[in-house]
């Protein structure tokens, strides 16, 4: 299990190399890197964003990420899973999250990674505040994120 919640940036290449290092049965690694946008997607409808602050509850956050990882492992034959999620004040272009899945087969790696991101968006206890020209505002949950996560309730691989 590789779950980290941290303020520090991460090296995507080094993290992905470490995920599969020494395991020749891995046939593929699928990954997703989330970045801070300079425009809001939410209720502000395209407002400029100069920074985003992510808050979380230490301990509770790691437990929830471990539960999400365990669900992915129960659904797909995975040889490795990595979730790194940052907190603190981040600027546009900064990395927020890395989710990666390693498996003997690409389909399992791709689907599990997609699942991780859908569930991280809806189940991980992070709170985001955007800094905009109109001031700071909390980012509300988005209906399209909930709809994306809903499909995983209806299917198993």
MDTraj code that builds the backbone (N, CA, C; nanometers):
import mdtraj as md
import numpy as np

residues = "UNK UNK UNK UNK UNK UNK UNK UNK UNK UNK UNK UNK UNK UNK UNK UNK UNK UNK UNK UNK UNK UNK UNK UNK UNK UNK UNK UNK UNK UNK UNK UNK UNK UNK UNK UNK UNK UNK UNK UNK UNK UNK UNK UNK UNK UNK UNK UNK UNK UNK UNK UNK UNK UNK UNK UNK UNK UNK UNK UNK UNK UNK UNK UNK UNK UNK UNK UNK UNK UNK UNK UNK UNK UNK UNK UNK UNK UNK UNK UNK UNK UNK UNK UNK UNK UNK UNK UNK UNK UNK UNK UNK UNK UNK UNK UNK UNK UNK UNK UNK UNK UNK UNK UNK UNK UNK UNK UNK UNK UNK UNK UNK UNK UNK UNK UNK UNK UNK UNK UNK UNK UNK UNK UNK UNK UNK UNK UNK UNK UNK UNK UNK UNK UNK UNK UNK UNK UNK UNK UNK UNK UNK UNK UNK UNK UNK UNK UNK UNK UNK UNK UNK UNK UNK UNK UNK UNK".split()
xyz = np.array([
    [0.0851, -0.1179, 0.0000],
    [0.0000, 0.0000, 0.0000],
    [0.0887, 0.1229, 0.0000],
    [0.0604, 0.2107, -0.0921],
    [0.1364, 0.3349, -0.0986],
    [0.0386, 0.4515, -0.1060],
    [0.0121, 0.5087, 0.0082],
    [-0.0761, 0.6240, 0.0178],
    [-0.0012, 0.7317, 0.0941],
    [0.0034, 0.8506, 0.0341],
    [0.0687, 0.9618, 0.1036],
    [-0.0158, 1.0878, 0.0875],
    [-0.0314, 1.1588, 0.1961],
    [-0.0940, 1.2900, 0.1965],
    [0.0141, 1.3844, 0.2434],
    [0.0500, 1.4808, 0.1590],
    [0.1682, 1.5615, 0.1884],
    [0.1557, 1.7011, 0.1299],
    [0.2305, 1.7937, 0.1838],
    [0.2356, 1.9285, 0.1300],
    [0.3372, 1.9370, 0.0157],
    [0.4392, 1.8536, 0.0198],
    [0.5487, 1.8609, -0.0754],
    [0.5070, 1.8093, -0.2130],
    [0.5730, 1.8632, -0.3150],
    [0.5546, 1.8153, -0.4511],
    [0.6144, 1.6751, -0.4631],
    [0.5889, 1.6092, -0.5730],
    [0.6397, 1.4740, -0.5959],
    [0.6942, 1.4654, -0.7382],
    [0.7838, 1.3700, -0.7595],
    [0.8446, 1.3446, -0.8898],
    [0.7680, 1.2298, -0.9543],
    [0.6867, 1.2594, -1.0542],
    [0.5995, 1.1595, -1.1157],
    [0.6807, 1.0429, -1.1701],
    [0.7874, 1.0703, -1.2430],
    [0.8687, 0.9641, -1.3015],
    [0.9276, 0.8717, -1.1971],
    [0.9818, 0.9296, -1.0923],
    [1.0414, 0.8477, -0.9853],
    [0.9349, 0.7643, -0.9146],
    [0.8182, 0.8232, -0.8921],
    [0.7109, 0.7500, -0.8240],
    [0.6620, 0.6321, -0.9081],
    [0.6453, 0.6538, -1.0383],
    [0.5987, 0.5459, -1.1251],
    [0.7040, 0.4362, -1.1401],
    [0.8295, 0.4759, -1.1472],
    [0.9369, 0.3764, -1.1559],
    [0.9398, 0.2906, -1.0301],
    [0.9248, 0.3517, -0.9150],
    [0.9273, 0.2772, -0.7887],
    [0.8084, 0.1828, -0.7772],
    [0.6948, 0.2203, -0.8359],
    [0.5743, 0.1376, -0.8267],
    [0.5937, 0.0009, -0.8925],
    [0.6659, -0.0020, -1.0019],
    [0.6824, -0.1283, -1.0745],
    [0.8205, -0.1907, -1.0587],
    [0.9105, -0.1228, -0.9917],
    [1.0488, -0.1706, -0.9789],
    [1.0557, -0.3087, -0.9145],
    [1.1267, -0.3988, -0.9809],
    [1.1501, -0.5313, -0.9247],
    [1.0359, -0.6294, -0.9412],
    [0.9325, -0.5936, -1.0156],
    [0.8209, -0.6851, -1.0347],
    [0.8007, -0.7091, -1.1847],
    [0.8642, -0.8136, -1.2401],
    [0.8540, -0.8378, -1.3843],
    [0.7176, -0.8907, -1.4291],
    [0.6266, -0.9186, -1.3372],
    [0.4928, -0.9638, -1.3779],
    [0.4024, -0.8464, -1.4148],
    [0.4448, -0.7252, -1.3862],
    [0.3657, -0.6069, -1.4213],
    [0.3791, -0.5821, -1.5711],
    [0.2653, -0.5746, -1.6386],
    [0.2641, -0.5495, -1.7816],
    [0.2281, -0.4075, -1.8170],
    [0.1757, -0.3339, -1.7210],
    [0.1385, -0.1959, -1.7495],
    [0.1119, -0.1167, -1.6238],
    [0.1406, 0.0125, -1.6329],
    [0.1110, 0.1071, -1.5253],
    [0.0291, 0.2196, -1.5866],
    [-0.0882, 0.2431, -1.5323],
    [-0.1720, 0.3554, -1.5746],
    [-0.1697, 0.4592, -1.4643],
    [-0.1633, 0.5858, -1.5052],
    [-0.1549, 0.6908, -1.4036],
    [-0.2348, 0.8130, -1.4463],
    [-0.2671, 0.8927, -1.3458],
    [-0.3335, 1.0208, -1.3661],
    [-0.2666, 1.1217, -1.2746],
    [-0.2347, 1.2376, -1.3289],
    [-0.1783, 1.3476, -1.2505],
    [-0.2751, 1.4638, -1.2609],
    [-0.3269, 1.5086, -1.1467],
    [-0.4172, 1.6232, -1.1432],
    [-0.3389, 1.7497, -1.1134],
    [-0.3731, 1.8573, -1.1835],
    [-0.3048, 1.9865, -1.1710],
    [-0.4040, 2.0955, -1.1324],
    [-0.3542, 2.1998, -1.0694],
    [-0.4370, 2.3170, -1.0385],
    [-0.4572, 2.3953, -1.1679],
    [-0.5831, 2.4216, -1.2011],
    [-0.6157, 2.5050, -1.3173],
    [-0.6129, 2.6525, -1.2780],
    [-0.5983, 2.7386, -1.3785],
    [-0.6032, 2.8828, -1.3530],
    [-0.7430, 2.9402, -1.3756],
    [-0.8383, 2.8504, -1.4013],
    [-0.9771, 2.8915, -1.4201],
    [-1.0669, 2.7990, -1.3389],
    [-1.1719, 2.8530, -1.2824],
    [-1.2669, 2.7752, -1.2041],
    [-1.3594, 2.6972, -1.2956],
    [-1.3920, 2.5751, -1.2545],
    [-1.4895, 2.4932, -1.3278],
    [-1.6261, 2.5023, -1.2596],
    [-1.6283, 2.5506, -1.1384],
    [-1.7488, 2.5426, -1.0558],
    [-1.8478, 2.6536, -1.0781],
    [-1.9155, 2.6899, -0.9692],
    [-2.0243, 2.7866, -0.9731],
    [-1.9805, 2.9221, -1.0267],
    [-1.8505, 2.9524, -1.0146],
    [-1.8003, 3.0798, -1.0641],
    [-1.7975, 3.0864, -1.2154],
    [-1.8082, 2.9715, -1.2808],
    [-1.8204, 2.9669, -1.4255],
    [-1.7046, 3.0270, -1.5009],
    [-1.5840, 2.9847, -1.4733],
    [-1.4700, 3.0304, -1.5505],
    [-1.3954, 3.1474, -1.4904],
    [-1.4174, 3.1773, -1.3642],
    [-1.3412, 3.2832, -1.2989],
    [-1.1939, 3.2458, -1.2932],
    [-1.1110, 3.3457, -1.2975],
    [-0.9671, 3.3267, -1.2842],
    [-0.9348, 3.2777, -1.1424],
    [-0.8433, 3.1813, -1.1328],
    [-0.7998, 3.1284, -1.0035],
    [-0.6504, 3.1528, -0.9894],
    [-0.6114, 3.2224, -0.8824],
    [-0.4694, 3.2516, -0.8602],
    [-0.4029, 3.1511, -0.7672],
    [-0.4827, 3.0776, -0.6892],
    [-0.4297, 2.9747, -0.5993],
    [-0.5457, 2.8908, -0.5481],
    [-0.5113, 2.7722, -0.4982],
    [-0.6101, 2.6843, -0.4362],
    [-0.5488, 2.6299, -0.3075],
    [-0.6270, 2.6296, -0.2014],
    [-0.5820, 2.5715, -0.0746],
    [-0.6655, 2.4480, -0.0470],
    [-0.5964, 2.3377, -0.0195],
    [-0.6622, 2.2114, 0.0133],
    [-0.6413, 2.1828, 0.1605],
    [-0.7502, 2.1556, 0.2301],
    [-0.7456, 2.1196, 0.3711],
    [-0.7956, 1.9767, 0.3872],
    [-0.7550, 1.9126, 0.4971],
    [-0.7985, 1.7757, 0.5253],
    [-0.7830, 1.7488, 0.6734],
    [-0.8407, 1.6360, 0.7178],
    [-0.8249, 1.5910, 0.8555],
    [-0.7234, 1.4776, 0.8573],
    [-0.6025, 1.5026, 0.9095],
    [-0.5020, 1.3954, 0.9159],
    [-0.5571, 1.2745, 0.9911],
    [-0.5215, 1.1581, 0.9440],
    [-0.5712, 1.0347, 1.0026],
    [-0.6975, 0.9902, 0.9327],
    [-0.8010, 1.0710, 0.9354],
    [-0.9249, 1.0376, 0.8667],
    [-0.9006, 1.0306, 0.7159],
    [-0.8257, 1.1230, 0.6628],
    [-0.7990, 1.1252, 0.5191],
    [-0.7261, 0.9990, 0.4758],
    [-0.6206, 0.9632, 0.5464],
    [-0.5437, 0.8436, 0.5102],
    [-0.6288, 0.7171, 0.5197],
    [-0.7138, 0.7090, 0.6212],
    [-0.8031, 0.5925, 0.6331],
    [-0.8994, 0.5831, 0.5150],
    [-0.9521, 0.6948, 0.4727],
    [-1.0457, 0.6934, 0.3592],
    [-0.9719, 0.6582, 0.2296],
    [-0.8516, 0.7106, 0.2112],
    [-0.7743, 0.6754, 0.0918],
    [-0.7396, 0.5268, 0.0927],
    [-0.7096, 0.4720, 0.2095],
    [-0.6817, 0.3278, 0.2200],
    [-0.8057, 0.2461, 0.1849],
    [-0.9220, 0.2934, 0.2229],
    [-1.0462, 0.2223, 0.1889],
    [-1.0716, 0.2267, 0.0381],
    [-1.0430, 0.3390, -0.0244],
    [-1.0586, 0.3512, -0.1693],
    [-0.9596, 0.2581, -0.2398],
    [-0.8373, 0.2540, -0.1908],
    [-0.7376, 0.1637, -0.2489],
    [-0.7811, 0.0180, -0.2320],
    [-0.8297, -0.0182, -0.1157],
    [-0.8735, -0.1557, -0.0898],
    [-0.9878, -0.1943, -0.1834],
    [-1.0790, -0.1015, -0.2095],
    [-1.1888, -0.1287, -0.3025],
    [-1.1354, -0.1543, -0.4431],
    [-1.0375, -0.0771, -0.4864],
    [-0.9776, -0.0988, -0.6187],
    [-0.9110, -0.2359, -0.6257],
    [-0.8384, -0.2721, -0.5208],
    [-0.7717, -0.4024, -0.5190],
    [-0.8717, -0.5180, -0.5176],
    [-0.9874, -0.4968, -0.4570],
    [-1.0902, -0.6009, -0.4543],
    [-1.1555, -0.6192, -0.5920],
    [-1.1579, -0.5138, -0.6717],
    [-1.2249, -0.5191, -0.8011],
    [-1.1336, -0.5629, -0.9162],
    [-1.0046, -0.5317, -0.9069],
    [-0.9127, -0.5594, -1.0173],
    [-0.7883, -0.6313, -0.9657],
    [-0.7248, -0.7124, -1.0519],
    [-0.6002, -0.7800, -1.0134],
    [-0.4819, -0.6833, -1.0256],
    [-0.4511, -0.6153, -0.9176],
    [-0.3476, -0.5124, -0.9190],
    [-0.2227, -0.5597, -0.8462],
    [-0.1084, -0.5276, -0.9044],
    [0.0207, -0.5575, -0.8419],
    [0.0740, -0.4382, -0.7647],
    [0.0172, -0.3223, -0.7863],
    [0.0606, -0.2030, -0.7151],
    [-0.0405, -0.0917, -0.7301],
    [-0.0551, -0.0137, -0.6252],
    [-0.1420, 0.1039, -0.6259],
    [-0.0681, 0.2156, -0.5550],
    [-0.0775, 0.3350, -0.6112],
    [-0.0141, 0.4518, -0.5509],
    [-0.1122, 0.5676, -0.5537],
    [-0.1314, 0.6291, -0.4390],
    [-0.2118, 0.7510, -0.4299],
    [-0.1294, 0.8531, -0.3511],
    [-0.0996, 0.9638, -0.4162],
    [-0.0352, 1.0768, -0.3480],
    [-0.1276, 1.1962, -0.3656],
    [-0.1682, 1.2570, -0.2564],
    [-0.2565, 1.3740, -0.2624],
    [-0.1925, 1.4843, -0.1792],
    [-0.1808, 1.6009, -0.2389],
    [-0.1201, 1.7141, -0.1691],
    [-0.2256, 1.7956, -0.0940],
    [-0.1785, 1.8707, 0.0031],
    [-0.2627, 1.9654, 0.0757],
    [-0.1826, 2.0939, 0.0913],
    [-0.2507, 2.1982, 0.1360],
    [-0.1856, 2.3282, 0.1505],
    [-0.2195, 2.4188, 0.0330],
    [-0.1466, 2.5286, 0.0241],
    [-0.1718, 2.6285, -0.0812],
    [-0.0927, 2.5916, -0.2063],
    [-0.1637, 2.5795, -0.3177],
    [-0.1039, 2.5410, -0.4452],
    [-0.1370, 2.6460, -0.5505],
    [-0.0481, 2.6612, -0.6458],
    [-0.0641, 2.7594, -0.7530],
    [-0.1023, 2.6902, -0.8838],
    [-0.1593, 2.7644, -0.9790],
    [-0.1910, 2.7039, -1.1078],
    [-0.0677, 2.6342, -1.1672],
    [-0.0916, 2.5139, -1.2173],
    [0.0166, 2.4331, -1.2726],
    [0.0779, 2.3369, -1.1734],
    [0.0557, 2.3594, -1.0428],
    [0.1096, 2.2679, -0.9408],
    [0.0354, 2.1350, -0.9472],
    [0.1076, 2.0272, -0.9170],
    [0.0459, 1.8953, -0.9085],
    [-0.0326, 1.8850, -0.7780],
    [-0.1540, 1.8290, -0.7872],
    [-0.2384, 1.8057, -0.6695],
    [-0.2365, 1.6585, -0.6320],
    [-0.2533, 1.5714, -0.7315],
    [-0.2748, 1.4298, -0.7031],
    [-0.2054, 1.3441, -0.8086],
    [-0.1582, 1.2289, -0.7627],
    [-0.1087, 1.1235, -0.8504],
    [-0.1789, 0.9948, -0.8092],
    [-0.2465, 0.9339, -0.9052],
    [-0.3057, 0.8019, -0.8837],
    [-0.2461, 0.7102, -0.9887],
    [-0.1977, 0.5943, -0.9457],
    [-0.1366, 0.5012, -1.0401],
    [-0.1697, 0.3582, -0.9996],
    [-0.1897, 0.2746, -1.1007],
    [-0.2209, 0.1334, -1.0793],
    [-0.1326, 0.0499, -1.1710],
    [-0.0753, -0.0553, -1.1151],
    [0.0087, -0.1474, -1.1897],
    [-0.0573, -0.2844, -1.1904],
    [-0.0562, -0.3475, -1.3080],
    [-0.1199, -0.4780, -1.3225],
    [-0.0514, -0.5543, -1.4346],
    [-0.0771, -0.6834, -1.4407],
    [-0.0257, -0.7641, -1.5507],
    [-0.0891, -0.7218, -1.6828],
    [-0.2099, -0.6670, -1.6775],
    [-0.2843, -0.6331, -1.7989],
    [-0.3297, -0.4876, -1.7968],
    [-0.3228, -0.4244, -1.9123],
    [-0.3521, -0.2812, -1.9211],
    [-0.4959, -0.2467, -1.8842],
    [-0.5916, -0.3318, -1.9209],
    [-0.7314, -0.2994, -1.8928],
    [-0.7550, -0.2812, -1.7436],
    [-0.7001, -0.3699, -1.6638],
    [-0.7168, -0.3593, -1.5182],
    [-0.6515, -0.2316, -1.4663],
    [-0.5320, -0.2009, -1.5164],
    [-0.4617, -0.0800, -1.4713],
    [-0.5407, 0.0456, -1.5085],
    [-0.5881, 0.0532, -1.6339],
    [-0.6643, 0.1704, -1.6776],
    [-0.7937, 0.1861, -1.5971],
    [-0.8717, 0.0806, -1.5882],
    [-1.0003, 0.0904, -1.5190],
    [-0.9826, 0.1223, -1.3710],
    [-0.8872, 0.0583, -1.3071],
    [-0.8654, 0.0840, -1.1648],
    [-0.8210, 0.2277, -1.1405],
    [-0.7380, 0.2809, -1.2283],
    [-0.6928, 0.4196, -1.2131],
    [-0.8100, 0.5163, -1.2308],
    [-0.8936, 0.4900, -1.3287],
    [-1.0115, 0.5741, -1.3510],
    [-1.1033, 0.5683, -1.2286],
    [-1.1235, 0.4486, -1.1768],
    [-1.2033, 0.4304, -1.0552],
    [-1.1452, 0.5119, -0.9392],
    [-1.0134, 0.4999, -0.9197],
    [-0.9500, 0.5738, -0.8098],
    [-0.9806, 0.7226, -0.8195],
    [-0.9653, 0.7797, -0.9381],
    [-0.9873, 0.9235, -0.9513],
    [-1.1344, 0.9607, -0.9302],
    [-1.2255, 0.8799, -0.9832],
    [-1.3673, 0.9101, -0.9613],
    [-1.4022, 0.9056, -0.8132],
    [-1.3497, 0.8062, -0.7422],
    [-1.3821, 0.7954, -0.6002],
    [-1.3036, 0.8961, -0.5156],
    [-1.1821, 0.9311, -0.5565],
    [-1.1089, 1.0348, -0.4841],
    [-1.1837, 1.1679, -0.4922],
    [-1.2392, 1.1983, -0.6095],
    [-1.3124, 1.3243, -0.6270],
    [-1.4372, 1.3317, -0.5402],
    [-1.4979, 1.2159, -0.5086],
    [-1.6262, 1.2184, -0.4388],
    [-1.6209, 1.1660, -0.2956],
    [-1.5209, 1.0880, -0.2615],
    [-1.5173, 1.0252, -0.1296],
    [-1.4000, 1.0680, -0.0411],
    [-1.2979, 1.1261, -0.0995],
    [-1.1814, 1.1664, -0.0188],
    [-1.2134, 1.2955, 0.0558],
    [-1.1845, 1.2995, 0.1845],
    [-1.2193, 1.4171, 0.2659],
    [-1.1169, 1.5307, 0.2531],
    [-1.1249, 1.5995, 0.1388],
    [-1.0452, 1.7204, 0.1159],
    [-1.1419, 1.8344, 0.0917],
    [-1.1061, 1.9508, 0.1394],
    [-1.1850, 2.0704, 0.1163],
    [-1.0976, 2.1693, 0.0422],
    [-1.1532, 2.2254, -0.0670],
    [-1.0768, 2.3135, -0.1551],
    [-1.1334, 2.4545, -0.1503],
    [-1.0419, 2.5489, -0.1407],
    [-1.0801, 2.6892, -0.1452],
    [-1.0006, 2.7561, -0.2572],
    [-1.0727, 2.8214, -0.3487],
    [-1.0085, 2.8919, -0.4592],
    [-0.9914, 3.0387, -0.4254],
    [-0.8802, 3.0941, -0.4695],
    [-0.8569, 3.2380, -0.4602],
    [-0.8856, 3.2971, -0.5973],
    [-0.9869, 3.3860, -0.6032],
    [-1.0287, 3.4471, -0.7297],
    [-1.0227, 3.5993, -0.7150],
    [-1.0383, 3.6730, -0.8249],
    [-1.0416, 3.8197, -0.8134],
    [-1.1535, 3.8697, -0.7224],
    [-1.2613, 3.7917, -0.7095],
    [-1.3735, 3.8314, -0.6233],
    [-1.3516, 3.7911, -0.4781],
    [-1.2417, 3.7225, -0.4495],
    [-1.2135, 3.6770, -0.3139],
    [-1.2049, 3.5252, -0.3076],
    [-1.1828, 3.4750, -0.1871],
    [-1.1716, 3.3304, -0.1674],
    [-1.3109, 3.2692, -0.1574],
    [-1.3241, 3.1470, -0.2135],
    [-1.4511, 3.0761, -0.2030],
    [-1.4238, 2.9259, -0.1977],
    [-1.5084, 2.8569, -0.1221],
    [-1.4991, 2.7116, -0.1122],
    [-1.5550, 2.6494, -0.2394],
    [-1.4943, 2.5415, -0.2826],
    [-1.5379, 2.4710, -0.4027],
    [-1.6434, 2.3692, -0.3625],
    [-1.7603, 2.3802, -0.4217],
    [-1.8707, 2.2887, -0.3919],
    [-1.8543, 2.1588, -0.4712],
    [-1.9148, 2.0529, -0.4192],
    [-1.9179, 1.9255, -0.4919],
    [-1.9896, 1.9479, -0.6242],
    [-1.9441, 1.8749, -0.7259],
    [-2.0007, 1.8923, -0.8591],
    [-2.0831, 1.7711, -0.8983],
    [-2.1980, 1.7976, -0.9579],
    [-2.2891, 1.6900, -0.9972],
    [-2.2240, 1.5940, -1.0960],
    [-2.1420, 1.6471, -1.1887],
    [-2.0800, 1.5571, -1.2862],
    [-1.9781, 1.4637, -1.2215],
    [-1.9140, 1.5064, -1.1128],
    [-1.8252, 1.4164, -1.0392],
    [-1.9047, 1.3046, -0.9733],
    [-2.0182, 1.3397, -0.9149],
    [-2.1046, 1.2377, -0.8531],
    [-2.1553, 1.1391, -0.9573],
    [-2.1924, 1.1888, -1.0748],
    [-2.2407, 1.1004, -1.1814],
    [-2.1300, 1.0067, -1.2289],
    [-2.0071, 1.0574, -1.2388],
    [-1.8952, 0.9730, -1.2806],
    [-1.8701, 0.8623, -1.1787],
    [-1.8787, 0.8945, -1.0506],
    [-1.8565, 0.7938, -0.9460],
    [-1.9705, 0.6929, -0.9401],
    [-2.0900, 0.7362, -0.9738],
    [-2.2080, 0.6488, -0.9673],
    [-2.1926, 0.5241, -1.0536],
    [-2.1268, 0.5363, -1.1651],
    [-2.1148, 0.4197, -1.2537],
    [-2.0391, 0.3046, -1.1902],
    [-1.9537, 0.3355, -1.0928],
    [-1.8758, 0.2290, -1.0279],
    [-1.9595, 0.1508, -0.9280],
    [-2.0735, 0.2058, -0.8860],
    [-2.1651, 0.1324, -0.7998],
    [-2.2380, 0.0245, -0.8775],
    [-2.2477, 0.0459, -1.0072],
    [-2.3291, -0.0422, -1.0912],
    [-2.2508, -0.1524, -1.1581],
    [-2.1175, -0.1494, -1.1482],
    [-2.0427, -0.2506, -1.2213],
    [-1.9219, -0.2998, -1.1459],
    [-1.8832, -0.4145, -1.1799],
    [-1.7577, -0.4718, -1.1337],
    [-1.6862, -0.5236, -1.2581],
    [-1.5547, -0.5387, -1.2547],
    [-1.4829, -0.5792, -1.3757],
    [-1.5190, -0.7187, -1.4211],
])
top = md.Topology()
chain = top.add_chain()
for i, resn in enumerate(residues, 1):
    res = top.add_residue(resn, chain, resSeq=i)
    for name in ("N", "CA", "C"):
        top.add_atom(name, md.element.get_by_symbol(name[0]), res)
traj = md.Trajectory(xyz[None], top)
